Amino acid sequence: MSPKSRNSETFLRDSRTLEDAFFLEKDKILIERLRSLKKMAETKEALAKASGISNDAILTRLVELQIKPEIVAALATVPLVEVAWADGSIDDAERKAVLTHANAQGIMPGSTEYELLERWLTHKPERRLLEAWQTYVEGLCEMLTAEERRLLRDELMHATRKTAEASGGFLGVGRVSKKEQQILDKLNGSFRI
């Protein structure tokens, strides 16, 4: 074999090795991208379940900000509790509205979160719970666009308004008291829209 053909063979072998390495690296990148997309989908699903938020853009943004489902569960339930206590007591309709929403978000009887929620529905939480919620929302909103803030507010406040409407109006449905409206306005103000 001539030195020239040996160099050609070596060159071809090296070329194939490089090509194989390139595609192997491409495969690794694609596999990692698929894993990342799957993890994001699972995290978005957990966030949706914990909060009731269904807007994909908001869920994606919360994942990007590394917001955990348990934080989002608190984001979703604290406003419900606050509006339920607006008039100084919680009636059966308000209690049912809060617990129904919590159950729909995966907060089930026997869990620590459910026990905490029941305690909040029996004994009004300290004022600092609302203050902590407001501070967190205001900080979160600094990282969101105006449109993202609006979408987050709409998603979180929908169930809160339903809770406020649970015990008012005709046959206990549809009317928000003045005190409940004040709490709703205070909660809405945290989103700085």
Secondary structure as a PSIPRED ss2 file (coil, helix, strand):
# PSIPRED VFORMAT (PSIPRED V4.0)

   1 M C   1.000  0.000  0.000
   2 S C   1.000  0.000  0.000
   3 P H   0.000  1.000  0.000
   4 K H   0.000  1.000  0.000
   5 S H   0.000  1.000  0.000
   6 R H   0.000  1.000  0.000
   7 N H   0.000  1.000  0.000
   8 S H   0.000  1.000  0.000
   9 E H   0.000  1.000  0.000
  10 T H   0.000  1.000  0.000
  11 F H   0.000  1.000  0.000
  12 L H   0.000  1.000  0.000
  13 R H   0.000  1.000  0.000
  14 D H   0.000  1.000  0.000
  15 S H   0.000  1.000  0.000
  16 R H   0.000  1.000  0.000
  17 T H   0.000  1.000  0.000
  18 L H   0.000  1.000  0.000
  19 E H   0.000  1.000  0.000
  20 D H   0.000  1.000  0.000
  21 A H   0.000  1.000  0.000
  22 F H   0.000  1.000  0.000
  23 F H   0.000  1.000  0.000
  24 L H   0.000  1.000  0.000
  25 E H   0.000  1.000  0.000
  26 K H   0.000  1.000  0.000
  27 D H   0.000  1.000  0.000
  28 K H   0.000  1.000  0.000
  29 I H   0.000  1.000  0.000
  30 L H   0.000  1.000  0.000
  31 I H   0.000  1.000  0.000
  32 E H   0.000  1.000  0.000
  33 R H   0.000  1.000  0.000
  34 L H   0.000  1.000  0.000
  35 R H   0.000  1.000  0.000
  36 S H   0.000  1.000  0.000
  37 L H   0.000  1.000  0.000
  38 K H   0.000  1.000  0.000
  39 K H   0.000  1.000  0.000
  40 M H   0.000  1.000  0.000
  41 A H   0.000  1.000  0.000
  42 E H   0.000  1.000  0.000
  43 T H   0.000  1.000  0.000
  44 K H   0.000  1.000  0.000
  45 E H   0.000  1.000  0.000
  46 A H   0.000  1.000  0.000
  47 L H   0.000  1.000  0.000
  48 A H   0.000  1.000  0.000
  49 K H   0.000  1.000  0.000
  50 A H   0.000  1.000  0.000
  51 S H   0.000  1.000  0.000
  52 G C   1.000  0.000  0.000
  53 I C   1.000  0.000  0.000
  54 S C   1.000  0.000  0.000
  55 N C   1.000  0.000  0.000
  56 D H   0.000  1.000  0.000
  57 A H   0.000  1.000  0.000
  58 I H   0.000  1.000  0.000
  59 L H   0.000  1.000  0.000
  60 T H   0.000  1.000  0.000
  61 R H   0.000  1.000  0.000
  62 L H   0.000  1.000  0.000
  63 V H   0.000  1.000  0.000
  64 E H   0.000  1.000  0.000
  65 L C   1.000  0.000  0.000
  66 Q C   1.000  0.000  0.000
  67 I C   1.000  0.000  0.000
  68 K C   1.000  0.000  0.000
  69 P H   0.000  1.000  0.000
  70 E H   0.000  1.000  0.000
  71 I H   0.000  1.000  0.000
  72 V H   0.000  1.000  0.000
  73 A H   0.000  1.000  0.000
  74 A H   0.000  1.000  0.000
  75 L H   0.000  1.000  0.000
  76 A H   0.000  1.000  0.000
  77 T H   0.000  1.000  0.000
  78 V H   0.000  1.000  0.000
  79 P H   0.000  1.000  0.000
  80 L H   0.000  1.000  0.000
  81 V H   0.000  1.000  0.000
  82 E H   0.000  1.000  0.000
  83 V H   0.000  1.000  0.000
  84 A H   0.000  1.000  0.000
  85 W C   1.000  0.000  0.000
  86 A C   1.000  0.000  0.000
  87 D C   1.000  0.000  0.000
  88 G C   1.000  0.000  0.000
  89 S C   1.000  0.000  0.000
  90 I C   1.000  0.000  0.000
  91 D C   1.000  0.000  0.000
  92 D H   0.000  1.000  0.000
  93 A H   0.000  1.000  0.000
  94 E H   0.000  1.000  0.000
  95 R H   0.000  1.000  0.000
  96 K H   0.000  1.000  0.000
  97 A H   0.000  1.000  0.000
  98 V H   0.000  1.000  0.000
  99 L H   0.000  1.000  0.000
 100 T H   0.000  1.000  0.000
 101 H H   0.000  1.000  0.000
 102 A H   0.000  1.000  0.000
 103 N H   0.000  1.000  0.000
 104 A H   0.000  1.000  0.000
 105 Q C   1.000  0.000  0.000
 106 G C   1.000  0.000  0.000
 107 I C   1.000  0.000  0.000
 108 M C   1.000  0.000  0.000
 109 P C   1.000  0.000  0.000
 110 G C   1.000  0.000  0.000
 111 S C   1.000  0.000  0.000
 112 T H   0.000  1.000  0.000
 113 E H   0.000  1.000  0.000
 114 Y H   0.000  1.000  0.000
 115 E H   0.000  1.000  0.000
 116 L H   0.000  1.000  0.000
 117 L H   0.000  1.000  0.000
 118 E H   0.000  1.000  0.000
 119 R H   0.000  1.000  0.000
 120 W H   0.000  1.000  0.000
 121 L H   0.000  1.000  0.000
 122 T H   0.000  1.000  0.000
 123 H C   1.000  0.000  0.000
 124 K C   1.000  0.000  0.000
 125 P C   1.000  0.000  0.000
 126 E C   1.000  0.000  0.000
 127 R H   0.000  1.000  0.000
 128 R H   0.000  1.000  0.000
 129 L H   0.000  1.000  0.000
 130 L H   0.000  1.000  0.000
 131 E H   0.000  1.000  0.000
 132 A H   0.000  1.000  0.000
 133 W H   0.000  1.000  0.000
 134 Q H   0.000  1.000  0.000
 135 T H   0.000  1.000  0.000
 136 Y H   0.000  1.000  0.000
 137 V H   0.000  1.000  0.000
 138 E H   0.000  1.000  0.000
 139 G H   0.000  1.000  0.000
 140 L H   0.000  1.000  0.000
 141 C H   0.000  1.000  0.000
 142 E H   0.000  1.000  0.000
 143 M C   1.000  0.000  0.000
 144 L C   1.000  0.000  0.000
 145 T C   1.000  0.000  0.000
 146 A H   0.000  1.000  0.000
 147 E H   0.000  1.000  0.000
 148 E H   0.000  1.000  0.000
 149 R H   0.000  1.000  0.000
 150 R H   0.000  1.000  0.000
 151 L H   0.000  1.000  0.000
 152 L H   0.000  1.000  0.000
 153 R H   0.000  1.000  0.000
 154 D H   0.000  1.000  0.000
 155 E H   0.000  1.000  0.000
 156 L H   0.000  1.000  0.000
 157 M H   0.000  1.000  0.000
 158 H H   0.000  1.000  0.000
 159 A H   0.000  1.000  0.000
 160 T H   0.000  1.000  0.000
 161 R H   0.000  1.000  0.000
 162 K H   0.000  1.000  0.000
 163 T H   0.000  1.000  0.000
 164 A H   0.000  1.000  0.000
 165 E H   0.000  1.000  0.000
 166 A C   1.000  0.000  0.000
 167 S C   1.000  0.000  0.000
 168 G C   1.000  0.000  0.000
 169 G C   1.000  0.000  0.000
 170 F E   0.000  0.000  1.000
 171 L C   1.000  0.000  0.000
 172 G C   1.000  0.000  0.000
 173 V E   0.000  0.000  1.000
 174 G C   1.000  0.000  0.000
 175 R C   1.000  0.000  0.000
 176 V C   1.000  0.000  0.000
 177 S C   1.000  0.000  0.000
 178 K H   0.000  1.000  0.000
 179 K H   0.000  1.000  0.000
 180 E H   0.000  1.000  0.000
 181 Q H   0.000  1.000  0.000
 182 Q H   0.000  1.000  0.000
 183 I H   0.000  1.000  0.000
 184 L H   0.000  1.000  0.000
 185 D H   0.000  1.000  0.000
 186 K H   0.000  1.000  0.000
 187 L H   0.000  1.000  0.000
 188 N H   0.000  1.000  0.000
 189 G H   0.000  1.000  0.000
 190 S C   1.000  0.000  0.000
 191 F C   1.000  0.000  0.000
 192 R C   1.000  0.000  0.000
 193 I C   1.000  0.000  0.000
